[in-house]
Each structure stands twice: as C-alpha cells, then as structure tokens.
Amino acid sequence: MDSDSKTSTVRSLDRINLRLAADTFAEIDAACAARPGNVSRNTWIAEAVQEKLAREPRTAAQSPERRAHG
C-alpha cells in the first residue's frame, strides 16, 4: 500500500477499547475531580498519552503518520 492510499484512510479522531483495572479508573477519576472545571476521563487519558509521547525519543519510525497506524 502506498503512502497516498494510507493517508486517505486516516481519520483525525478514532476510537479504541482500553482495558484498565478498576483501581486505575478510580485514580483517573480522582485526578479529573481534583482539576478545576470539568475534565472528562477521555480528556485526561488523551493528555496523559500526549505527555508520554512528548517524553519518548523520536525516530523516523515514530513519525506522526506511523504512530497513527499503531
């Protein structure tokens, strides 16, 4: 598959199923509640993923297009 056909199938937002222990969800919910305003669990997890990605060393294999496809 060439890069043009790959790019055409990438969506700006996509859904995943995420399995976490109940105590992890409780910790996330507590962190959300401790922040000012209304921060959803989804927003908190998305921010955590972005923070982790920002700390990871970046290589050619980890370009934004590559990460989007897993």
C-alpha positions as CSV (number, residue, x, y, z in Angstrom):
1,M,0.0,0.0,0.0
2,D,1.5,3.3,-1.0
3,S,1.5,6.3,1.4
4,D,-1.2,8.2,-0.6
5,S,-3.8,5.4,0.0
6,K,-2.8,5.1,3.7
7,T,-3.2,8.9,4.2
8,S,-6.7,8.9,2.7
9,T,-7.9,6.4,5.4
10,V,-6.5,8.2,8.4
11,R,-9.2,9.9,10.5
12,S,-8.5,12.9,12.7
13,L,-10.1,11.1,15.7
14,D,-10.5,7.4,16.2
15,R,-11.9,5.2,18.9
16,I,-10.2,2.4,20.8
17,N,-11.2,0.0,23.5
18,L,-9.0,0.3,26.6
19,R,-8.9,-2.2,29.4
20,L,-7.7,-0.9,32.8
21,A,-8.1,-2.2,36.3
22,A,-11.0,-0.6,38.3
23,D,-8.5,1.0,40.7
24,T,-6.8,2.7,37.8
25,F,-10.1,4.1,36.7
26,A,-10.7,5.3,40.3
27,E,-7.3,7.1,40.3
28,I,-8.0,8.7,37.0
29,D,-11.4,9.8,38.2
30,A,-9.9,11.3,41.3
31,A,-7.3,13.2,39.2
32,C,-10.1,14.5,37.0
33,A,-12.1,15.7,40.0
34,A,-9.1,17.4,41.5
35,R,-8.6,19.6,38.5
36,P,-10.5,22.9,38.1
37,G,-13.5,22.7,35.8
38,N,-14.9,19.6,34.2
39,V,-12.2,17.3,32.9
40,S,-13.5,14.1,31.4
41,R,-11.8,10.8,31.7
42,N,-11.2,10.7,28.0
43,T,-9.5,14.2,28.1
44,W,-7.3,13.1,31.0
45,I,-6.2,9.9,29.2
46,A,-5.6,11.8,25.9
47,E,-3.5,14.3,27.8
48,A,-1.5,11.6,29.5
49,V,-0.8,9.9,26.2
50,Q,0.4,13.2,24.7
51,E,2.7,13.8,27.7
52,K,4.2,10.3,27.3
53,L,4.7,10.7,23.6
54,A,6.4,14.0,24.2
55,R,8.9,12.3,26.5
56,E,9.7,9.5,24.1
57,P,12.8,9.8,21.9
58,R,11.6,10.4,18.3
59,T,12.9,8.3,15.4
60,A,12.0,8.2,11.8
61,A,9.9,5.0,12.5
62,Q,7.8,7.1,15.0
63,S,6.7,9.8,12.7
64,P,3.2,11.1,13.3
65,E,1.8,9.1,10.4
66,R,3.4,5.9,11.6
67,R,2.1,6.4,15.2
68,A,-1.4,7.0,13.9
69,H,-1.4,3.5,12.4
70,G,0.0,1.8,15.5
